[in-house]
Amino acid sequence: MARRGVGTWLREGVWEIPLRRYTALLVTLALLAGLGFAVRALLHEDLSCAPGVSRPAGGDECVGVATGPYDFGQPRLRDVVRAIGRENDRLRPGGYVTVALMLPYTSTSPTNQNDIRHQLQGAYLAQYQANHDANGERPPIRLVLANPGATGTHWRRTVDRLVAMTTSPDRLRAVAGIGQSTDPNKQAVRELTRHHIPVIGSSITADDLANGQRGADPFPGLARVAPTNTDEARALASFAKVSAGKALLVYDRPGDPYTRTLQQSFAALIKGSPFESQPFTPPADRSEEGTTANTFRQITHLVCDTPRKTDTLLFAGRHTQLRQFINALGGRGCQDRRFTVLTGDEASYLTHEKDLDRSVLGRNLAVRYTSLAHPDAWTKDPARTGGSAADFAALRKLLTAADRGPVGPVGRVALDDGQLIIGYDTLRLAVHGVREAVPDGRTVPALTDVGLQWPQVKGSLRVDGASGWICLDTHGNPYDKAVPIVELTPAGGSRFVRIAWPEGKPPGKECLPPS
């Protein structure tokens, strides 16, 4: 074989072969880089759910603040979310302020989802009313949905987004809703109010998620539509005449903000009881079943061991455990004895609960609770003050328009669990605070001025809510708020019993809290 020339060797050995290697290497690097960009793009696409909403890395929930008509993958929310979208779209950019309704929209519990839908429907109806029936009052209200996750785990991510919206063209001026009195929600409220964002709680009732306890205001700018657990317990006691020797307390240990303060309130009512209170320990996520059904079966034996004069069971727990307790009482040995279970507003979640054995409610067992609102409160037990049938009729009119006119559709509605009514009143209070804070000659209030309105919401400046008058004390808590006592029925739904009052009687016509 002939020897290659020096020129050929130089060309192939020095230039062409290395050049081919370098070219191949560069092509490979380019392909890898392109693949990396593609993977990142795909991952970004996977994490994005809708404008303002995304999945945290490693998570499967869409959390954040939905600035468009996004239903968080919940078909039952679709109609009302679209209605909100239509109302938001008609608002002129730059001419509105935003209120966020913060609830756990990705909850997998059908019971929770029913209540979320009802609160959202009520909030939308209040938004529509504020924008269309306000006699020219401004600014218009844009409503957006804020989701901290099913159990509030991602509250920090959502709160950070809400904070950013206060200085953007969104002009966020309040956060309403919040939902249950849980530790994550307590942290979220603390952080929101630390950034001077006014918060209006709809169904939070825990005493330690309120201002004014022992004179402190840890959540400046927080207002609440619902009474505290202490006020609910006082109203319940004035209705049921609870006494120490006739009641047994069953409570969640270690509890959460709602169950702990309800337990403390009930314990104060029966101070000196001859019976030891009976604890149960649920899963950390109290919407899960856990093994507490076994505990409740055992507690029913102790219930039957009490003297016959004991006829009241005070229950401080969440709705899943309440349902288990009721079902267990259906199999108790002392069927000949009549018992009444008294509990807080969490029982409203059982109004449409399919796993509740309602047949036990007709066997010497009654379940009564303090509801946040009820549609029959102002028609079947009208009080001279504290609320009126006319105030509730305004909501009824909106619901009729939602069925027949441009207001709806909003999806299937229900009023007997009180959530739609309380959602409506919550946003009405938010609108009141926003509009009262608008300075002369301006159309948009300063963020910090909205929360300063709460101490003046009383007297002629009260909000005439569909759930009753909303008169706030200097700490943002409702004073002597109407508390409907409601009973679960064997046929399904609930039955209104009577209005009760934390002060034992309705407020004066002036609705001015005492010093």
Disulfide bonds with the S-S distance in Angstrom:
Cys49-Cys62 2.06
Cys304-Cys334 2.04
Cys471-Cys511 1.76
